[in-house]
Amino acid sequence: MVNRIVTGAHYGIKDWLIQRVTAAIMAVYTIVFGIVYVVTCPKDYFEWSYMFQPQWMRTITLLFFLSLFWHAWIGVRDIFMDYIKCTALRLGLQVLTILVLIAYALWTIQILWSV
C-alpha cells in the first residue's frame, strides 16, 4: 500500500473551473465586442464614447475585465507558487499582484462610468 502525503491548499479543481469559466466569458465578450465594433465603426473619441454609453455595454465590459483580472490572478499565483520557493518573496509578490489587480479594477470602473 502506498502512503500518499497530500500537501497544498486543495483548490485545484475549483481554480481549474474558474479559469475555464472566465475564459468562456472573455471569449463571448470578444465576439460581442467584435460585432458591436463592426456595426458602429468608431473613428474618434466621441464615437468610442458613444459605443460605451448603453448600460449593457458597460456592464458586460466590466464583467469582461473582472473575469480577466480573476483569470490573471489564478495564473500568476500558480506561477509564483511553482517557481518562487522563498515564502516571504512569494507572499510579497502575491500581495503586490493583488493590489495591482484591485487598482486596475477600480480604474476600469472609473473609465467605464466616466464616459
N, CA, C and O atoms as a GROMACS GRO file, in nm:
protein
  460
    1MET      N    1   0.084  -0.117   0.000
    1MET     CA    2   0.000   0.000   0.000
    1MET      C    3   0.089   0.124   0.000
    1MET      O    4   0.188   0.131   0.072
    2VAL      N    5   0.051   0.220  -0.081
    2VAL     CA    6   0.125   0.345  -0.091
    2VAL      C    7   0.064   0.447   0.004
    2VAL      O    8  -0.057   0.472   0.001
    3ASN      N    9   0.148   0.505   0.087
    3ASN     CA   10   0.102   0.608   0.179
    3ASN      C   11   0.131   0.743   0.116
    3ASN      O   12   0.246   0.787   0.110
    4ARG      N   13   0.030   0.807   0.070
    4ARG     CA   14   0.045   0.933  -0.002
    4ARG      C   15   0.023   1.051   0.092
    4ARG      O   16  -0.076   1.056   0.165
    5ILE      N   17   0.117   1.144   0.090
    5ILE     CA   18   0.104   1.265   0.170
    5ILE      C   19   0.056   1.377   0.080
    5ILE      O   20   0.121   1.412  -0.019
    6VAL      N   21  -0.059   1.431   0.115
    6VAL     CA   22  -0.118   1.538   0.035
    6VAL      C   23  -0.081   1.671   0.099
    6VAL      O   24  -0.104   1.693   0.218
    7THR      N   25  -0.024   1.759   0.017
    7THR     CA   26   0.010   1.892   0.066
    7THR      C   27  -0.051   1.996  -0.027
    7THR      O   28  -0.096   1.964  -0.137
    8GLY      N   29  -0.053   2.118   0.017
    8GLY     CA   30  -0.105   2.226  -0.067
    8GLY      C   31  -0.238   2.275  -0.016
    8GLY      O   32  -0.285   2.234   0.090
    9ALA      N   33  -0.297   2.362  -0.092
    9ALA     CA   34  -0.419   2.428  -0.049
    9ALA      C   35  -0.546   2.358  -0.095
    9ALA      O   36  -0.655   2.396  -0.053
   10HIS      N   37  -0.536   2.256  -0.179
   10HIS     CA   38  -0.650   2.176  -0.224
   10HIS      C   39  -0.756   2.257  -0.298
   10HIS      O   40  -0.875   2.237  -0.277
   11TYR      N   41  -0.715   2.347  -0.385
   11TYR     CA   42  -0.811   2.424  -0.460
   11TYR      C   43  -0.793   2.406  -0.610
   11TYR      O   44  -0.832   2.493  -0.688
   12GLY      N   45  -0.736   2.296  -0.651
   12GLY     CA   46  -0.705   2.274  -0.792
   12GLY      C   47  -0.826   2.270  -0.882
   12GLY      O   48  -0.829   2.340  -0.984
   13ILE      N   49  -0.928   2.190  -0.849
   13ILE     CA   50  -1.044   2.175  -0.937
   13ILE      C   51  -1.126   2.303  -0.943
   13ILE      O   52  -1.178   2.339  -1.048
   14LYS      N   53  -1.136   2.372  -0.830
   14LYS     CA   54  -1.211   2.498  -0.827
   14LYS      C   55  -1.142   2.602  -0.917
   14LYS      O   56  -1.208   2.671  -0.995
   15ASP      N   57  -1.011   2.614  -0.904
   15ASP     CA   58  -0.938   2.710  -0.986
   15ASP      C   59  -0.938   2.671  -1.133
   15ASP      O   60  -0.943   2.757  -1.221
   16TRP      N   61  -0.933   2.542  -1.160
   16TRP     CA   62  -0.940   2.495  -1.299
   16TRP      C   63  -1.074   2.536  -1.360
   16TRP      O   64  -1.080   2.584  -1.473
   17LEU      N   65  -1.182   2.518  -1.284
   17LEU     CA   66  -1.314   2.555  -1.332
   17LEU      C   67  -1.327   2.707  -1.349
   17LEU      O   68  -1.384   2.753  -1.447
   18ILE      N   69  -1.275   2.783  -1.254
   18ILE     CA   70  -1.279   2.929  -1.264
   18ILE      C   71  -1.203   2.976  -1.388
   18ILE      O   72  -1.249   3.066  -1.458
   19GLN      N   73  -1.088   2.915  -1.415
   19GLN     CA   74  -1.011   2.951  -1.534
   19GLN      C   75  -1.094   2.928  -1.660
   19GLN      O   76  -1.093   3.011  -1.751
   20ARG      N   77  -1.166   2.818  -1.666
   20ARG     CA   78  -1.247   2.786  -1.785
   20ARG      C   79  -1.366   2.880  -1.798
   20ARG      O   80  -1.397   2.926  -1.909
   21VAL      N   81  -1.432   2.909  -1.688
   21VAL     CA   82  -1.550   2.997  -1.691
   21VAL      C   83  -1.509   3.138  -1.730
   21VAL      O   84  -1.573   3.201  -1.814
   22THR      N   85  -1.401   3.190  -1.668
   22THR     CA   86  -1.357   3.325  -1.703
   22THR      C   87  -1.309   3.331  -1.848
   22THR      O   88  -1.330   3.432  -1.915
   23ALA      N   89  -1.245   3.226  -1.896
   23ALA     CA   90  -1.203   3.223  -2.037
   23ALA      C   91  -1.325   3.224  -2.130
   23ALA      O   92  -1.324   3.290  -2.233
   24ALA      N   93  -1.429   3.151  -2.093
   24ALA     CA   94  -1.550   3.149  -2.174
   24ALA      C   95  -1.618   3.287  -2.176
   24ALA      O   96  -1.664   3.332  -2.280
   25ILE      N   97  -1.622   3.353  -2.060
   25ILE     CA   98  -1.680   3.488  -2.053
   25ILE      C   99  -1.601   3.582  -2.143
   25ILE      O  100  -1.660   3.660  -2.218
   26MET      N  101  -1.469   3.574  -2.136
   26MET     CA  102  -1.386   3.662  -2.219
   26MET      C  103  -1.403   3.632  -2.368
   26MET      O  104  -1.401   3.724  -2.450
   27ALA      N  105  -1.419   3.506  -2.403
   27ALA     CA  106  -1.438   3.469  -2.544
   27ALA      C  107  -1.571   3.522  -2.596
   27ALA      O  108  -1.577   3.576  -2.707
   28VAL      N  109  -1.677   3.506  -2.518
   28VAL     CA  110  -1.809   3.555  -2.560
   28VAL      C  111  -1.806   3.708  -2.573
   28VAL      O  112  -1.860   3.763  -2.669
   29TYR      N  113  -1.743   3.776  -2.477
   29TYR     CA  114  -1.734   3.922  -2.484
   29TYR      C  115  -1.657   3.964  -2.609
   29TYR      O  116  -1.696   4.060  -2.676
   30THR      N  117  -1.550   3.895  -2.641
   30THR     CA  118  -1.471   3.930  -2.758
   30THR      C  119  -1.556   3.923  -2.885
   30THR      O  120  -1.544   4.009  -2.972
   31ILE      N  121  -1.641   3.822  -2.895
   31ILE     CA  122  -1.730   3.809  -3.011
   31ILE      C  123  -1.832   3.922  -3.012
   31ILE      O  124  -1.854   3.985  -3.115
   32VAL      N  125  -1.895   3.949  -2.896
   32VAL     CA  126  -1.994   4.057  -2.888
   32VAL      C  127  -1.928   4.191  -2.919
   32VAL      O  128  -1.984   4.272  -2.995
   33PHE      N  129  -1.811   4.216  -2.862
   33PHE     CA  130  -1.741   4.342  -2.887
   33PHE      C  131  -1.706   4.354  -3.036
   33PHE      O  132  -1.719   4.462  -3.093
   34GLY      N  133  -1.662   4.246  -3.097
   34GLY     CA  134  -1.632   4.249  -3.240
   34GLY      C  135  -1.752   4.286  -3.323
   34GLY      O  136  -1.741   4.365  -3.418
   35ILE      N  137  -1.867   4.231  -3.290
   35ILE     CA  138  -1.990   4.264  -3.363
   35ILE      C  139  -2.027   4.411  -3.344
   35ILE      O  140  -2.060   4.480  -3.440
   36VAL      N  141  -2.023   4.457  -3.219
   36VAL     CA  142  -2.056   4.598  -3.190
   36VAL      C  143  -1.958   4.690  -3.262
   36VAL      O  144  -1.997   4.793  -3.316
   37TYR      N  145  -1.831   4.653  -3.261
   37TYR     CA  146  -1.730   4.736  -3.329
   37TYR      C  147  -1.756   4.745  -3.479
   37TYR      O  148  -1.747   4.853  -3.538
   38VAL      N  149  -1.787   4.631  -3.541
   38VAL     CA  150  -1.812   4.630  -3.686
   38VAL      C  151  -1.937   4.712  -3.719
   38VAL      O  152  -1.940   4.781  -3.820
   39VAL      N  153  -2.038   4.704  -3.634
   39VAL     CA  154  -2.162   4.777  -3.659
   39VAL      C  155  -2.142   4.929  -3.642
   39VAL      O  156  -2.192   5.007  -3.722
   40THR      N  157  -2.068   4.970  -3.538
   40THR     CA  158  -2.055   5.113  -3.510
   40THR      C  159  -1.934   5.178  -3.578
   40THR      O  160  -1.938   5.297  -3.608
   41CYS      N  161  -1.828   5.103  -3.602
   41CYS     CA  162  -1.705   5.154  -3.666
   41CYS      C  163  -1.659   5.287  -3.607
   41CYS      O  164  -1.654   5.387  -3.679
   42PRO      N  165  -1.624   5.292  -3.477
   42PRO     CA  166  -1.584   5.419  -3.417
   42PRO      C  167  -1.449   5.467  -3.474
   42PRO      O  168  -1.356   5.389  -3.490
   43LYS      N  169  -1.442   5.597  -3.503
   43LYS     CA  170  -1.321   5.653  -3.561
   43LYS      C  171  -1.254   5.757  -3.470
   43LYS      O  172  -1.135   5.783  -3.485
   44ASP      N  173  -1.328   5.814  -3.379
   44ASP     CA  174  -1.268   5.912  -3.288
   44ASP      C  175  -1.320   5.888  -3.146
   44ASP      O  176  -1.400   5.797  -3.121
   45TYR      N  177  -1.273   5.970  -3.054
   45TYR     CA  178  -1.308   5.952  -2.913
   45TYR      C  179  -1.458   5.956  -2.891
   45TYR      O  180  -1.511   5.875  -2.814
   46PHE      N  181  -1.528   6.047  -2.956
   46PHE     CA  182  -1.671   6.063  -2.934
   46PHE      C  183  -1.750   5.940  -2.980
   46PHE      O  184  -1.848   5.901  -2.917
   47GLU      N  185  -1.707   5.881  -3.090
   47GLU     CA  186  -1.775   5.760  -3.137
   47GLU      C  187  -1.744   5.641  -3.045
   47GLU      O  188  -1.832   5.558  -3.020
   48TRP      N  189  -1.620   5.634  -2.996
   48TRP     CA  190  -1.587   5.529  -2.898
   48TRP      C  191  -1.669   5.549  -2.771
   48TRP      O  192  -1.722   5.453  -2.714
   49SER      N  193  -1.679   5.673  -2.727
   49SER     CA  194  -1.756   5.704  -2.608
   49SER      C  195  -1.904   5.666  -2.627
   49SER      O  196  -1.966   5.610  -2.536
   50TYR      N  197  -1.957   5.697  -2.744
   50TYR     CA  198  -2.096   5.662  -2.775
   50TYR      C  199  -2.117   5.511  -2.773
   50TYR      O  200  -2.223   5.463  -2.733
   51MET      N  201  -2.015   5.437  -2.817
   51MET     CA  202  -2.026   5.290  -2.820
   51MET      C  203  -2.043   5.233  -2.678
   51MET      O  204  -2.106   5.129  -2.661
   52PHE      N  205  -1.986   5.301  -2.578
   52PHE     CA  206  -1.995   5.253  -2.440
   52PHE      C  207  -2.102   5.324  -2.358
   52PHE      O  208  -2.105   5.308  -2.236
   53GLN      N  209  -2.189   5.401  -2.420
   53GLN     CA  210  -2.296   5.469  -2.349
   53GLN      C  211  -2.404   5.375  -2.294
   53GLN      O  212  -2.450   5.395  -2.182
   54PRO      N  213  -2.446   5.273  -2.369
   54PRO     CA  214  -2.551   5.185  -2.315
   54PRO      C  215  -2.503   5.111  -2.189
   54PRO      O  216  -2.390   5.065  -2.180
   55GLN      N  217  -2.593   5.102  -2.092
   55GLN     CA  218  -2.560   5.036  -1.965
   55GLN      C  219  -2.519   4.891  -1.986
   55GLN      O  220  -2.429   4.842  -1.916
   56TRP      N  221  -2.582   4.820  -2.079
   56TRP     CA  222  -2.548   4.680  -2.102
   56TRP      C  223  -2.404   4.666  -2.152
   56TRP      O  224  -2.336   4.570  -2.117
   57MET      N  225  -2.358   4.761  -2.233
   57MET     CA  226  -2.221   4.754  -2.284
   57MET      C  227  -2.120   4.778  -2.173
   57MET      O  228  -2.017   4.712  -2.165
   58ARG      N  229  -2.150   4.874  -2.087
   58ARG     CA  230  -2.062   4.899  -1.973
   58ARG      C  231  -2.058   4.778  -1.880
   58ARG      O  232  -1.952   4.740  -1.831
   59THR      N  233  -2.174   4.718  -1.857
   59THR     CA  234  -2.181   4.605  -1.765
   59THR      C  235  -2.105   4.485  -1.818
   59THR      O  236  -2.030   4.422  -1.743
   60ILE      N  237  -2.124   4.451  -1.945
   60ILE     CA  238  -2.053   4.334  -1.996
   60ILE      C  239  -1.902   4.362  -2.011
   60ILE      O  240  -1.821   4.271  -2.002
   61THR      N  241  -1.867   4.488  -2.034
   61THR     CA  242  -1.725   4.523  -2.039
   61THR      C  243  -1.663   4.509  -1.901
   61THR      O  244  -1.552   4.458  -1.887
   62LEU      N  245  -1.735   4.555  -1.798
   62LEU     CA  246  -1.686   4.537  -1.662
   62LEU      C  247  -1.675   4.389  -1.627
   62LEU      O  248  -1.576   4.348  -1.566
   63LEU      N  249  -1.773   4.309  -1.665
   63LEU     CA  250  -1.767   4.165  -1.642
   63LEU      C  251  -1.645   4.104  -1.711
   63LEU      O  252  -1.578   4.018  -1.655
   64PHE      N  253  -1.619   4.149  -1.834
   64PHE     CA  254  -1.501   4.101  -1.907
   64PHE      C  255  -1.373   4.131  -1.829
   64PHE      O  256  -1.290   4.043  -1.808
   65PHE      N  257  -1.358   4.257  -1.785
   65PHE     CA  258  -1.235   4.294  -1.717
   65PHE      C  259  -1.221   4.227  -1.581
   65PHE      O  260  -1.110   4.188  -1.543
   66LEU      N  261  -1.330   4.212  -1.506
   66LEU     CA  262  -1.323   4.140  -1.379
   66LEU      C  263  -1.285   3.993  -1.402
   66LEU      O  264  -1.210   3.935  -1.324
   67SER      N  265  -1.339   3.934  -1.509
   67SER     CA  266  -1.300   3.797  -1.544
   67SER      C  267  -1.153   3.789  -1.581
   67SER      O  268  -1.082   3.696  -1.543
   68LEU      N  269  -1.108   3.890  -1.656
   68LEU     CA  270  -0.967   3.894  -1.695
   68LEU      C  271  -0.876   3.904  -1.573
   68LEU      O  272  -0.775   3.835  -1.565
   69PHE      N  273  -0.913   3.990  -1.478
   69PHE     CA  274  -0.829   4.007  -1.358
   69PHE      C  275  -0.829   3.881  -1.272
   69PHE      O  276  -0.725   3.843  -1.218
   70TRP      N  277  -0.943   3.816  -1.259
   70TRP     CA  278  -0.950   3.692  -1.180
   70TRP      C  279  -0.870   3.582  -1.250
   70TRP      O  280  -0.796   3.508  -1.184
   71HIS      N  281  -0.884   3.572  -1.380
   71HIS     CA  282  -0.810   3.474  -1.461
   71HIS      C  283  -0.659   3.498  -1.445
   71HIS      O  284  -0.582   3.404  -1.426
   72ALA      N  285  -0.619   3.624  -1.453
   72ALA     CA  286  -0.478   3.658  -1.439
   72ALA      C  287  -0.428   3.626  -1.298
   72ALA      O  288  -0.317   3.576  -1.282
   73TRP      N  289  -0.509   3.655  -1.198
   73TRP     CA  290  -0.467   3.628  -1.060
   73TRP      C  291  -0.437   3.479  -1.040
   73TRP      O  292  -0.334   3.443  -0.982
   74ILE      N  293  -0.526   3.393  -1.087
   74ILE     CA  294  -0.504   3.250  -1.069
   74ILE      C  295  -0.377   3.205  -1.142
   74ILE      O  296  -0.298   3.127  -1.088
   75GLY      N  297  -0.359   3.253  -1.263
   75GLY     CA  298  -0.240   3.215  -1.340
   75GLY      C  299  -0.111   3.263  -1.276
   75GLY      O  300  -0.016   3.186  -1.263
   76VAL      N  301  -0.108   3.389  -1.236
   76VAL     CA  302   0.014   3.445  -1.176
   76VAL      C  303   0.040   3.381  -1.041
   76VAL      O  304   0.155   3.351  -1.008
   77ARG      N  305  -0.064   3.360  -0.962
   77ARG     CA  306  -0.046   3.296  -0.832
   77ARG      C  307   0.013   3.156  -0.847
   77ARG      O  308   0.101   3.117  -0.770
   78ASP      N  309  -0.036   3.080  -0.946
   78ASP     CA  310   0.016   2.946  -0.967
   78ASP      C  311   0.162   2.950  -1.012
   78ASP      O  312   0.241   2.864  -0.972
   79ILE      N  313   0.197   3.047  -1.094
   79ILE     CA  314   0.337   3.061  -1.136
   79ILE      C  315   0.424   3.093  -1.014
   79ILE      O  316   0.531   3.034  -0.997
   80PHE      N  317   0.379   3.186  -0.930
   80PHE     CA  318   0.455   3.219  -0.810
   80PHE      C  319   0.471   3.096  -0.721
   80PHE      O  320   0.580   3.071  -0.669
   81MET      N  321   0.363   3.020  -0.702
   81MET     CA  322   0.369   2.903  -0.616
   81MET      C  323   0.462   2.796  -0.672
   81MET      O  324   0.527   2.724  -0.596
   82ASP      N  325   0.469   2.784  -0.804
   82ASP     CA  326   0.552   2.681  -0.865
   82ASP      C  327   0.700   2.718  -0.868
   82ASP      O  328   0.786   2.631  -0.852
   83TYR      N  329   0.730   2.845  -0.888
   83TYR     CA  330   0.869   2.881  -0.918
   83TYR      C  331   0.938   2.967  -0.814
   83TYR      O  332   1.060   2.981  -0.819
   84ILE      N  333   0.866   3.025  -0.721
   84ILE     CA  334   0.931   3.106  -0.618
   84ILE      C  335   0.923   3.031  -0.486
   84ILE      O  336   0.817   3.021  -0.424
   85LYS      N  337   1.036   2.979  -0.444
   85LYS     CA  338   1.040   2.892  -0.325
   85LYS      C  339   1.048   2.971  -0.194
   85LYS      O  340   1.003   2.923  -0.090
   86CYS      N  341   1.105   3.091  -0.198
   86CYS     CA  342   1.116   3.173  -0.078
   86CYS      C  343   0.976   3.224  -0.041
   86CYS      O  344   0.915   3.301  -0.116
   87THR      N  345   0.927   3.182   0.075
   87THR     CA  346   0.790   3.212   0.115
   87THR      C  347   0.766   3.362   0.129
   87THR      O  348   0.662   3.412   0.085
   88ALA      N  349   0.860   3.434   0.188
   88ALA     CA  350   0.841   3.578   0.208
   88ALA      C  351   0.834   3.651   0.073
   88ALA      O  352   0.749   3.738   0.054
   89LEU      N  353   0.922   3.616  -0.019
   89LEU     CA  354   0.921   3.678  -0.151
   89LEU      C  355   0.792   3.644  -0.226
   89LEU      O  356   0.731   3.731  -0.288
   90ARG      N  357   0.751   3.518  -0.219
   90ARG     CA  358   0.628   3.475  -0.287
   90ARG      C  359   0.508   3.549  -0.230
   90ARG      O  360   0.423   3.596  -0.306
   91LEU      N  361   0.498   3.560  -0.098
   91LEU     CA  362   0.387   3.631  -0.035
   91LEU      C  363   0.388   3.779  -0.074
   91LEU      O  364   0.284   3.836  -0.103
   92GLY      N  365   0.506   3.840  -0.073
   92GLY     CA  366   0.516   3.980  -0.111
   92GLY      C  367   0.471   4.003  -0.254
   92GLY      O  368   0.399   4.099  -0.282
   93LEU      N  369   0.513   3.916  -0.346
   93LEU     CA  370   0.472   3.929  -0.486
   93LEU      C  371   0.322   3.905  -0.503
   93LEU      O  372   0.258   3.970  -0.585
   94GLN      N  373   0.267   3.812  -0.427
   94GLN     CA  374   0.124   3.786  -0.436
   94GLN      C  375   0.044   3.906  -0.386
   94GLN      O  376  -0.056   3.944  -0.447
   95VAL      N  377   0.086   3.966  -0.276
   95VAL     CA  378   0.017   4.084  -0.223
   95VAL      C  379   0.028   4.198  -0.323
   95VAL      O  380  -0.070   4.268  -0.348
   96LEU      N  381   0.147   4.218  -0.381
   96LEU     CA  382   0.165   4.324  -0.481
   96LEU      C  383   0.075   4.300  -0.602
   96LEU      O  384   0.014   4.394  -0.654
   97THR      N  385   0.066   4.176  -0.646
   97THR     CA  386  -0.020   4.142  -0.760
   97THR      C  387  -0.166   4.170  -0.728
   97THR      O  388  -0.238   4.225  -0.812
   98ILE      N  389  -0.210   4.133  -0.610
   98ILE     CA  390  -0.349   4.158  -0.569
   98ILE      C  391  -0.377   4.307  -0.568
   98ILE      O  392  -0.480   4.351  -0.618
   99LEU      N  393  -0.286   4.386  -0.511
   99LEU     CA  394  -0.307   4.531  -0.505
   99LEU      C  395  -0.312   4.592  -0.645
   99LEU      O  396  -0.393   4.681  -0.671
  100VAL      N  397  -0.225   4.547  -0.734
  100VAL     CA  398  -0.225   4.599  -0.871
  100VAL      C  399  -0.355   4.562  -0.942
  100VAL      O  400  -0.413   4.647  -1.010
  101LEU      N  401  -0.402   4.438  -0.926
  101LEU     CA  402  -0.525   4.397  -0.992
  101LEU      C  403  -0.647   4.471  -0.937
  101LEU      O  404  -0.738   4.505  -1.012
  102ILE      N  405  -0.648   4.498  -0.807
  102ILE     CA  406  -0.757   4.577  -0.748
  102ILE      C  407  -0.753   4.720  -0.802
  102ILE      O  408  -0.857   4.778  -0.835
  103ALA      N  409  -0.633   4.776  -0.812
  103ALA     CA  410  -0.620   4.911  -0.868
  103ALA      C  411  -0.669   4.914  -1.013
  103ALA      O  412  -0.737   5.008  -1.053
  104TYR      N  413  -0.634   4.812  -1.091
  104TYR     CA  414  -0.680   4.805  -1.229
  104TYR      C  415  -0.833   4.794  -1.235
  104TYR      O  416  -0.896   4.856  -1.321
  105ALA      N  417  -0.891   4.716  -1.145
  105ALA     CA  418  -1.038   4.701  -1.144
  105ALA      C  419  -1.105   4.834  -1.112
  105ALA      O  420  -1.203   4.871  -1.176
  106LEU      N  421  -1.052   4.906  -1.014
  106LEU     CA  422  -1.108   5.036  -0.980
  106LEU      C  423  -1.090   5.135  -1.095
  106LEU      O  424  -1.179   5.215  -1.123
  107TRP      N  425  -0.977   5.130  -1.161
  107TRP     CA  426  -0.951   5.218  -1.274
  107TRP      C  427  -1.048   5.186  -1.389
  107TRP      O  428  -1.097   5.276  -1.457
  108THR      N  429  -1.073   5.057  -1.410
  108THR     CA  430  -1.169   5.015  -1.513
  108THR      C  431  -1.306   5.072  -1.484
  108THR      O  432  -1.372   5.125  -1.574
  109ILE      N  433  -1.350   5.063  -1.359
  109ILE     CA  434  -1.481   5.116  -1.322
  109ILE      C  435  -1.485   5.267  -1.345
  109ILE      O  436  -1.583   5.320  -1.398
  110GLN      N  437  -1.378   5.336  -1.306
  110GLN     CA  438  -1.372   5.481  -1.325
  110GLN      C  439  -1.382   5.517  -1.474
  110GLN      O  440  -1.455   5.609  -1.511
  111ILE      N  441  -1.310   5.445  -1.558
  111ILE     CA  442  -1.312   5.474  -1.701
  111ILE      C  443  -1.450   5.446  -1.761
  111ILE      O  444  -1.502   5.528  -1.836
  112LEU      N  445  -1.508   5.332  -1.727
  112LEU     CA  446  -1.636   5.295  -1.788
  112LEU      C  447  -1.749   5.388  -1.747
  112LEU      O  448  -1.836   5.418  -1.829
  113TRP      N  449  -1.750   5.433  -1.624
  113TRP     CA  450  -1.861   5.518  -1.580
  113TRP      C  451  -1.831   5.667  -1.589
  113TRP      O  452  -1.911   5.749  -1.544
  114SER      N  453  -1.717   5.702  -1.646
  114SER     CA  454  -1.692   5.844  -1.671
  114SER      C  455  -1.716   5.881  -1.816
  114SER      O  456  -1.708   5.997  -1.854
  115VAL      N  457  -1.745   5.779  -1.896
  115VAL     CA  458  -1.766   5.802  -2.041
  115VAL      C  459  -1.898   5.873  -2.061
  115VAL      O  460  -1.935   5.902  -2.175
   0.00000   0.00000   0.00000
